[in-house]
Amino acid sequence: MKKIFLIVCILALMVFLTACGSTFDGSRTGNDSEFIMEYSVLNKTDTQDLIAESGDTISGKIIVKNGSLSIKIQKDDEEPIYDNNEISASNEFNVEISESGTYTVSVTGEKAKGSLSFTVATNQ
């Protein structure tokens, strides 16, 4: 009986410790023109490359229910065109693209819960 109780306690502890160390629990979709995530846990950095033409806009929508996010949008190794750290409130914004190319959206969550979307809107 003691062995069974000990095994159950060890398994429960393993499950508890695994849940505490979770880096991501949610869904993610991404392609050349959009990056969408919904998550109940985000404790890592995720990136997506978006292809944009000069005159396009990258529209961002962030919903923060808990924790904080850091977001950077950058073309190659150039200076970021958008860089915001410790975002703890929901926000919507647009970033105008002045030069065609591939832009990397980097999102880092710290105990974050919520959702985000980045979409390339063609200006035609």
N, C-alpha and C positions, 0 to 999 in steps of 0.2 A: 504494500500500500504506500509506503514511504517513497519507493522508487517511482511509482506512477505520479505521485504528487510532485516529486522533484522534476520529473520530465515535463510535466505540464507547466510548472513554474519557469523552467528554462525556455520552453517554447514561447510562453507569453512574454518573457523578457526579450527574446530575440525579435519578436514581432514589434514590440514597443520601440526598441532601439532602431530597428529598420525604418519605422515610420518617422522617427525623429530626424533621421538623416536624409529624408526625401528631398531631392532637388527640383523635381517637377511632377506635378499631377494636373493634367489637363489635356487640351487638344491644341494642335498646331497645324496650320496650313500655310504654304508659301509657294510662290512661283515668281516669274520675272516682273510681275506687276502688282503683287500684293503679299502681305505678311499679316496673318491673323492668328491670335492666340487667345484662349480662354483657360484660366488656371485657378485652382484652389491652392496650389503651392508653386512658387517660382523662386528658387534659391540658386540661380545659375545665370550664365550669360548665353544668349541665343542670338544668332545672326541670320540675315536673309539678304541676298543680293537682289536689288531692283534695277531694272533698265529703264532709263528716262532720257527723253530728248530735251534739248534746249527749249524752254517755254513751258514745259510740263510742270506739274505741281505734285509733290508728295504730300498727301493728306494724312495726318495722324489723329487717331482718336484713342485716348487712354482712359480706362476706368479703373480707379484704385479703390479697392474695398478694404485693404489692409496692407501694411508694410510700405515699401518704397521701391521705385524703379530709377534706373539711370538709362538714358537713351542717347545714342550718338548716330548721326547719319553722315557718312563720309564717302567721298569718291577716291578710290585708290589710297595713296599715302598722303593726300592733300589735307589741308586743314578741314576739320568737320564743318559742314554747313548748318548743322544743328547739334548742340551738345547741352544736355540738361541732366544734372545729377540730383539724387534724393527727391524725386517726384513723389509726393504723398497725397496729391489731390487729383481728381479727374480733370482732364484737359483735352481740348481739340486745337489743332494748329495746322497751318499749311506752310510748306517750304517750297519756294520757287526754285526751279532748276535753270541755271544759266548756261550750263555746259553739258552736252550729251555725254552719256557714259553709264557705267555700272556703279550704283551707289549701294553701300553696305549699311544696313540698319542693324545696330547692335543694341540689345536690350538686356540689362542686368537687373534681376530681381533680388530683393532682400526681404525675406519673410512676406513676399507679395502674394496678394489674392486679387483677382480682377480679370481684365481683358484688355486687349489692344488690337488696333488694326492700322496698317499703313498701306495706302493705295496710291498708285501712280495714276493721276488724272491727266489725260492728254488734252492739251490746249489747242484745239483745232477749230 
